[in-house]
């Protein structure tokens, strides 16, 4: 039970909408407000059962807990719309890639800030979400409960978030590619695509559950249990080895993590400069 009366989700895109959906269905006593730039986004928010608005400032004012889910390069514009005088006393969670806690803390004066990195599986309540704090937060349980509504939560040091983005954030796309490749292999061998697709999804789900049930057991042990001498599995594994698939998947995560760090440095540097200008303009008006 979320111990707040109002939650605002600023930016109801894919992840934002998944959070809205979970809040509306599982936290019925909480007033949920979500913002969007397009009429389509606002209609989607309303169809989920939340209050929809283009007014980010009003949304922040209506809530104790605020989720910032806009694209990182839209963050300065968001602050222009909200101003700097509405954040005091708010619990703010950013799911923006690359915007550091130090930046958030410097411009959201008086707010208690957190960063989180969920993934698209939030739509079905199975996101793996990493959460980071600056070490002085008193609302950890509230933030954890929020993301528990959309799946599993893990508290991590902020420096892990780029790797998390490359592994868990991008992971659904990588696994979808693997699913498609295996299904196409079955089609090439004579099976209908629909049946192959359903089969590999069942296999992937079951394998994940089996590995979780055998916590502490290396995945290679499961592989060895399936691979019998001169059987079908070892023949397939030989192809994986000869094609360098395992090494390629390792590089996939490394490259995605590296790109996340690059984006983070670029976004954070630009955001700091632009936000400093906005902050100074706001001060000059006082």
VOPA-765803 format. One record per residue (C-alpha): residue number from 1; residue in one letter; chain; x, y, z. Coordinates in pm, whole numbers. Layout:
[site NUM; A; A; [X; Y; Z]],
...
This chain:
[site 1; X; A; [0; 0; 0]],
[site 2; X; A; [162; 324; -114]],
[site 3; X; A; [154; 570; 174]],
[site 4; X; A; [84; 872; -44]],
[site 5; X; A; [-237; 1026; -171]],
[site 6; X; A; [-104; 1138; -509]],
[site 7; X; A; [150; 1027; -769]],
[site 8; X; A; [246; 1224; -1079]],
[site 9; X; A; [407; 1057; -1379]],
[site 10; X; A; [567; 1322; -1599]],
[site 11; X; A; [591; 1173; -1947]],
[site 12; X; A; [353; 886; -2010]],
[site 13; X; A; [554; 709; -2278]],
[site 14; X; A; [611; 332; -2275]],
[site 15; X; A; [760; 304; -1926]],
[site 16; X; A; [552; 590; -1787]],
[site 17; X; A; [231; 428; -1911]],
[site 18; X; A; [329; 94; -1759]],
[site 19; X; A; [377; 265; -1421]],
[site 20; X; A; [43; 445; -1458]],
[site 21; X; A; [-131; 118; -1543]],
[site 22; X; A; [16; -56; -1237]],
[site 23; X; A; [-74; 232; -1006]],
[site 24; X; A; [-432; 253; -1126]],
[site 25; X; A; [-491; -121; -1099]],
[site 26; X; A; [-299; -193; -778]],
[site 27; X; A; [-305; 130; -576]],
[site 28; X; A; [-668; 233; -608]],
[site 29; X; A; [-658; 478; -316]],
[site 30; X; A; [-387; 686; -484]],
[site 31; X; A; [-473; 971; -720]],
[site 32; X; A; [-262; 927; -1036]],
[site 33; X; A; [-189; 1215; -1270]],
[site 34; X; A; [14; 1167; -1587]],
[site 35; X; A; [135; 1415; -1844]],
[site 36; X; A; [197; 1395; -2216]],
[site 37; X; A; [274; 1618; -2510]],
[site 38; X; A; [39; 1462; -2767]],
[site 39; X; A; [-336; 1408; -2775]],
[site 40; X; A; [-273; 1038; -2832]],
[site 41; X; A; [-71; 1011; -2510]],
[site 42; X; A; [-336; 1196; -2312]],
[site 43; X; A; [-608; 965; -2448]],
[site 44; X; A; [-400; 662; -2350]],
[site 45; X; A; [-357; 796; -1997]],
[site 46; X; A; [-731; 850; -1964]],
[site 47; X; A; [-803; 502; -2101]],
[site 48; X; A; [-584; 361; -1823]],
[site 49; X; A; [-798; 538; -1565]],
[site 50; X; A; [-561; 819; -1463]],
[site 51; X; A; [-599; 1194; -1483]],
[site 52; X; A; [-433; 1334; -1797]],
[site 53; X; A; [-287; 1680; -1845]],
[site 54; X; A; [-28; 1873; -2043]],
[site 55; X; A; [43; 2089; -1737]],
[site 56; X; A; [355; 1947; -1572]],
[site 57; X; A; [357; 2208; -1297]],
[site 58; X; A; [3; 2129; -1192]],
[site 59; X; A; [82; 1758; -1196]],
[site 60; X; A; [380; 1808; -963]],
[site 61; X; A; [176; 2027; -729]],
[site 62; X; A; [-91; 1757; -700]],
[site 63; X; A; [142; 1479; -586]],
[site 64; X; A; [381; 1379; -308]],
[site 65; X; A; [562; 1126; -527]],
[site 66; X; A; [677; 1231; -875]],
[site 67; X; A; [818; 1004; -1147]],
[site 68; X; A; [1012; 1186; -1419]],
[site 69; X; A; [983; 973; -1732]],
[site 70; X; A; [1054; 1223; -2009]],
[site 71; X; A; [1338; 1182; -2257]],
[site 72; X; A; [1661; 1319; -2107]],
[site 73; X; A; [1691; 1602; -2361]],
[site 74; X; A; [1338; 1717; -2263]],
[site 75; X; A; [1436; 1759; -1896]],
[site 76; X; A; [1541; 2126; -1923]],
[site 77; X; A; [1212; 2209; -2097]],
[site 78; X; A; [1026; 2025; -1822]],
[site 79; X; A; [1193; 2248; -1562]],
[site 80; X; A; [1103; 2559; -1759]],
[site 81; X; A; [740; 2448; -1741]],
[site 82; X; A; [737; 2352; -1374]],
[site 83; X; A; [967; 2618; -1233]],
[site 84; X; A; [1200; 2554; -942]],
[site 85; X; A; [962; 2631; -659]],
[site 86; X; A; [738; 2323; -670]],
[site 87; X; A; [979; 2045; -574]],
[site 88; X; A; [1033; 2112; -204]],
[site 89; X; A; [922; 1815; 5]],
[site 90; X; A; [856; 1592; -297]],
[site 91; X; A; [993; 1242; -343]],
[site 92; X; A; [1121; 1238; -702]],
[site 93; X; A; [1226; 931; -900]],
[site 94; X; A; [1390; 977; -1238]],
[site 95; X; A; [1383; 699; -1497]],
[site 96; X; A; [1571; 920; -1745]],
[site 97; X; A; [1883; 757; -1882]],
[site 98; X; A; [2204; 943; -1810]],
[site 99; X; A; [2085; 1221; -1579]],
[site 100; X; A; [2287; 1176; -1262]],
[site 101; X; A; [2167; 1204; -905]],
[site 102; X; A; [2399; 1501; -847]],
[site 103; X; A; [2235; 1690; -1134]],
[site 104; X; A; [1885; 1607; -1012]],
[site 105; X; A; [1969; 1712; -658]],
[site 106; X; A; [2120; 2041; -772]],
[site 107; X; A; [1810; 2159; -960]],
[site 108; X; A; [1522; 1995; -773]],
[site 109; X; A; [1575; 2197; -456]],
[site 110; X; A; [1422; 2045; -146]],
[site 111; X; A; [1329; 1718; -318]],
[site 112; X; A; [1440; 1372; -215]],
[site 113; X; A; [1573; 1222; -538]],
[site 114; X; A; [1624; 869; -667]],
[site 115; X; A; [1716; 714; -1002]],
[site 116; X; A; [1560; 397; -1139]],
[site 117; X; A; [1605; 190; -1454]],
[site 118; X; A; [1307; -37; -1530]],
[site 119; X; A; [1252; -218; -1859]],
[site 120; X; A; [966; -280; -2100]],
[site 121; X; A; [857; -591; -1912]],
[site 122; X; A; [690; -351; -1669]],
[site 123; X; A; [387; -383; -1901]],
[site 124; X; A; [328; -734; -1766]],
[site 125; X; A; [451; -671; -1412]],
[site 126; X; A; [786; -842; -1473]],
[site 127; X; A; [1031; -555; -1499]],
[site 128; X; A; [1374; -590; -1341]],
[site 129; X; A; [1426; -242; -1197]],
[site 130; X; A; [1750; -108; -1051]],
[site 131; X; A; [1718; 180; -805]],
[site 132; X; A; [1994; 412; -684]],
[site 133; X; A; [1994; 681; -417]],
[site 134; X; A; [2236; 945; -296]],
[site 135; X; A; [2266; 791; 50]],
[site 136; X; A; [2042; 1027; 243]],
[site 137; X; A; [1695; 914; 135]],
[site 138; X; A; [1425; 845; 393]],
[site 139; X; A; [1165; 717; 145]],
[site 140; X; A; [1342; 403; 22]],
[site 141; X; A; [1050; 180; 114]],
[site 142; X; A; [806; 402; -76]],
[site 143; X; A; [1020; 401; -390]],
[site 144; X; A; [1077; 27; -367]],
[site 145; X; A; [706; -34; -324]],
[site 146; X; A; [632; 179; -631]],
[site 147; X; A; [857; -28; -857]],
[site 148; X; A; [748; -353; -695]],
[site 149; X; A; [413; -281; -863]],
[site 150; X; A; [579; -343; -1201]],
[site 151; X; A; [816; -628; -1113]],
[site 152; X; A; [1137; -702; -927]],
[site 153; X; A; [1352; -435; -759]],
[site 154; X; A; [1725; -417; -689]],
[site 155; X; A; [1908; -145; -497]],
[site 156; X; A; [2241; -77; -669]],
[site 157; X; A; [2519; 184; -653]],
[site 158; X; A; [2461; 455; -913]],
[site 159; X; A; [2775; 354; -1105]],
[site 160; X; A; [2608; 20; -1189]],
[site 161; X; A; [2316; 181; -1371]],
[site 162; X; A; [2492; 200; -1709]],
[site 163; X; A; [2570; -172; -1699]],
[site 164; X; A; [2216; -237; -1579]],
[site 165; X; A; [2086; -40; -1875]],
[site 166; X; A; [2295; -251; -2115]],
[site 167; X; A; [2189; -579; -1953]],
[site 168; X; A; [1837; -543; -1813]],
[site 169; X; A; [1718; -222; -1978]],
[site 170; X; A; [1809; -338; -2329]],
[site 171; X; A; [1773; -705; -2244]],
[site 172; X; A; [1415; -753; -2371]],
[site 173; X; A; [1528; -645; -2720]],
[site 174; X; A; [1825; -884; -2718]],
[site 175; X; A; [1612; -1175; -2600]],
[site 176; X; A; [1345; -1092; -2858]],
[site 177; X; A; [1612; -1124; -3128]],
[site 178; X; A; [1714; -1464; -2990]],
[site 179; X; A; [1351; -1578; -2979]],
[site 180; X; A; [1300; -1470; -3339]],
[site 181; X; A; [1620; -1646; -3454]],
[site 182; X; A; [1529; -1975; -3286]],
[site 183; X; A; [1173; -1962; -3420]],
[site 184; X; A; [1307; -1897; -3772]],
[site 185; X; A; [1535; -2196; -3734]],
[site 186; X; A; [1231; -2410; -3659]],
[site 187; X; A; [1051; -2263; -3961]],
[site 188; X; A; [1351; -2347; -4178]],
[site 189; X; A; [1325; -2704; -4048]],
[site 190; X; A; [957; -2733; -4143]],
[site 191; X; A; [752; -2611; -3845]],
[site 192; X; A; [487; -2340; -3867]],
[site 193; X; A; [603; -2002; -3737]],
[site 194; X; A; [310; -1968; -3495]],
[site 195; X; A; [382; -2302; -3329]],
[site 196; X; A; [758; -2238; -3320]],
[site 197; X; A; [706; -1895; -3165]],
[site 198; X; A; [477; -2029; -2892]],
[site 199; X; A; [713; -2315; -2822]],
[site 200; X; A; [1024; -2103; -2777]],
[site 201; X; A; [839; -1856; -2554]],
[site 202; X; A; [726; -2145; -2332]],
[site 203; X; A; [1080; -2284; -2329]],
[site 204; X; A; [1229; -1945; -2237]],
[site 205; X; A; [976; -1888; -1957]],
[site 206; X; A; [1025; -2237; -1817]],
[site 207; X; A; [1403; -2215; -1833]],
[site 208; X; A; [1400; -1884; -1644]],
[site 209; X; A; [1180; -2034; -1373]],
[site 210; X; A; [1402; -2344; -1351]],
[site 211; X; A; [1719; -2138; -1316]],
[site 212; X; A; [1556; -1920; -1049]],
[site 213; X; A; [1445; -2230; -859]],
[site 214; X; A; [1803; -2355; -861]],
[site 215; X; A; [1960; -2038; -729]],
[site 216; X; A; [2335; -2069; -690]],
[site 217; X; A; [2363; -2335; -961]],
[site 218; X; A; [2564; -2222; -1263]],
[site 219; X; A; [2366; -2213; -1591]],
[site 220; X; A; [2632; -2438; -1742]],
[site 221; X; A; [2512; -2721; -1519]],
[site 222; X; A; [2165; -2704; -1672]],
[site 223; X; A; [2324; -2699; -2016]],
[site 224; X; A; [2526; -3013; -1935]],
[site 225; X; A; [2217; -3192; -1801]],
[site 226; X; A; [2036; -3135; -2131]],
[site 227; X; A; [2333; -3220; -2354]],
[site 228; X; A; [2362; -3600; -2379]],
[site 229; X; A; [2654; -3767; -2562]],
[site 230; X; A; [2617; -3752; -2942]],
[site 231; X; A; [2268; -3607; -2902]],
[site 232; X; A; [2078; -3319; -3057]],
[site 233; X; A; [2172; -3057; -2798]],
[site 234; X; A; [2549; -3104; -2822]],
[site 235; X; A; [2520; -3079; -3201]],
[site 236; X; A; [2346; -2743; -3163]],
[site 237; X; A; [2592; -2626; -2898]],
[site 238; X; A; [2876; -2703; -3135]],
[site 239; X; A; [2727; -2458; -3383]],
[site 240; X; A; [2688; -2190; -3114]],
[site 241; X; A; [3053; -2237; -3022]],
[site 242; X; A; [3183; -2234; -3378]],
[site 243; X; A; [2980; -1921; -3461]],
[site 244; X; A; [3100; -1738; -3152]],
[site 245; X; A; [2747; -1670; -3028]],
[site 246; X; A; [2841; -1664; -2659]],
[site 247; X; A; [3123; -1416; -2716]],
[site 248; X; A; [2892; -1204; -2932]],
[site 249; X; A; [2630; -1188; -2656]],
[site 250; X; A; [2897; -1082; -2408]],
[site 251; X; A; [3000; -804; -2644]],
[site 252; X; A; [2635; -703; -2690]],
[site 253; X; A; [2606; -619; -2319]],
[site 254; X; A; [2950; -453; -2311]],
[site 255; X; A; [2869; -230; -2609]],
[site 256; X; A; [2523; -140; -2481]],
[site 257; X; A; [2672; -52; -2142]],
[site 258; X; A; [2944; 156; -2304]],
[site 259; X; A; [2689; 343; -2510]],
[site 260; X; A; [2483; 411; -2198]],
[site 261; X; A; [2789; 567; -2033]],
[site 262; X; A; [2855; 778; -2345]],
[site 263; X; A; [2498; 902; -2352]],
[site 264; X; A; [2512; 970; -1980]],
[site 265; X; A; [2823; 1185; -2005]],
[site 266; X; A; [2687; 1376; -2304]],
[site 267; X; A; [2339; 1427; -2163]],
[site 268; X; A; [2463; 1518; -1818]],
[site 269; X; A; [2714; 1774; -1950]],
[site 270; X; A; [2455; 1942; -2172]],
[site 271; X; A; [2187; 1923; -1906]],
[site 272; X; A; [2409; 2082; -1642]],
[site 273; X; A; [2491; 2379; -1869]],
[site 274; X; A; [2135; 2437; -1979]],
[site 275; X; A; [1990; 2383; -1634]],
[site 276; X; A; [2241; 2627; -1485]],
[site 277; X; A; [2118; 2892; -1729]],
[site 278; X; A; [1754; 2822; -1646]],
[site 279; X; A; [1832; 2829; -1273]],
[site 280; X; A; [2009; 3164; -1305]],
[site 281; X; A; [1720; 3310; -1505]],
[site 282; X; A; [1481; 3192; -1235]],
[site 283; X; A; [1694; 3353; -963]],
[site 284; X; A; [1712; 3681; -1153]],
[site 285; X; A; [1332; 3699; -1158]],
[site 286; X; A; [1309; 3667; -783]],
